[in-house]
Amino acid sequence: MAERKSVLLRLDPAVHDALTKWANDELRSANAQIEFLLRRALTEAGRMPGNAGKPARRGRPPKDPKDSP
């Protein structure tokens, strides 16, 4: 899997709180929720690159690498 990029994102505290609550409702981290929303927006706008990797799998990684799908 390709290395994930890190970005600094400055948000209004009220926006961050709302995003965190939304993420918790959907059992995601705030970071995963941001990626989910960005991917959805790119897809809806017809701008999702064809070579974009799949989103990270949810949950803990397998303990044994041979157990991964």
Beta strands, then each sheet from edge to edge (+ up, - down):
end
